């Protein structure tokens, strides 16, 4: 039996008309939610916190920082060759700051705040709020603190309130990453007065309050959050960070089933489906009324992670055996549907700093057996193979194909399916998964920045627990170095050589981000791979 429903009925019934077996919605929405002022969006992953600085906050939650908070600066917008919209990495534009300037020696960066910038409660945004927010980011620990470090921002004493509308950043050394690092989601500005009212001795940064409440100056505010079900955004009409959004309300529903999300966008029951599977992107391109945007993610690689704390993976021959056992082309066609760029079968010689780049490995079971026989695990071993249920559209078929080939080597790998809300903690915070899939994408478009996050000991996206003294030194030497410095390219190419020899991460393919719309226009792709609702319009 097929049940048909209009978009208005979907909004009124919270999706219940589609059947309880299809949609896990328990909340209902008023009929007034339908209309030109409201957009309804869906995604397969879950938002587990409203505070990006909180330990364990997962990647889908980053969109809260983007949509509900401002930064001092942002990136511009460009039109892509196919007519779509994308952020422009080459252009820095004002958000809370109206202007900024570097000192001649590059060690001081001064920002003048917009005089009319206010928080959602109407109180003015001051340099004191900026300092408190930056102090929070460098002191919270974990991901936000390391992200600030990438821009040479490490200590509260680097941040100075000059006057109510002037904020000064003091650097220990000049860095090419400082200004663009202030445009990523992490250094968002909070209403420090409200935060301090909810801070305690045990929680000096009001993490518990901000976990459940938005206190920013951004284009939207969260008026309802039902974890595992939905987020409801309402426009902040006081926003000064950019053009006022065209829609007043955006409803984001969490729908785990890819088939259900596809049905909803095809029928027009929702206006936008975010991060759709590659299969759906390929097939929906020909559907009337549906527009598909597929954007290559510049500094991202889908990869296999081999945790070097797991005894067999401490042996480089075992890691190479796994690399040669992977059925790359089959995975690319089955899991990626040929979308993106292959990252295997490259030449062995490193002759440029192009990144992402193909690894020199390819499918060859004989080579895989040769390497395994050189190790202490010639007869194979058992290892759990962990995947994220929130990314099952590509992770599950990939894991199953790799599992099949590993079995031919005597390596038994039972699939371990981890709920999306728990994935980040298990894979990135605790780093406890021996064999797993990962898809880190670097926000700042430099190879040294990718290595800073994915190859340095203890850093969040080094899910393999990898450690190499030369890599550590090379990352430190190149991270803040200008790319036209004569030392930059040789050092980066040496990093590539070590990474492909040590192989803690096995590249599979460079992915694309797929978004489908039906009744919405002006979707804009962003490097953080989250839904930026500020530009959206109702068709």
Secondary structure, DSSP 8 states (H G I E B T S, - for coil): ------HHHHHHHTTGGG-TTT--------GGG-STTEEEEEESS----S-TTSTT--GGGHHHHHHH---SEEEEEEE-TTS-EEEEEEEEEESSEEEEEE-TTS-EEEEEE-TT-B-TTS-B--HHHHHHHHHHHHHS-HHHHHHHHHTT---GGGEEEEETTEEEEE-SS--TTHHHHTTSSSS----HHHHHHT--SS-TT-HHHHHH---S-SSEEEEEEETTTEEEEEE-TT--SSS--S-SEEEEEE---HHHHHHHHHHTSSSEEES--HHHHHHHTTSTT-EEEEEE-TTB-EEEEE-TTSGGGGSHHHHHHHHHH--HHHHHHHTSTT-SEE-SS--SS--S--SS---S----HHHHHHHHHHSTTTT-EE--EEEEGGGHHHHHHHHHHHHHHHHTTTEE--EEEE-HHHHHIIIIIS---SEEEE--B-SSS-HHHHHHHHTSTT-TT-TT----HHHHHHHHHHTTS-TTSHHHHHHHHHHHHHHHHH-SEEEEEE-EEEEEESSEE--EE-TT-S---TT-EE-
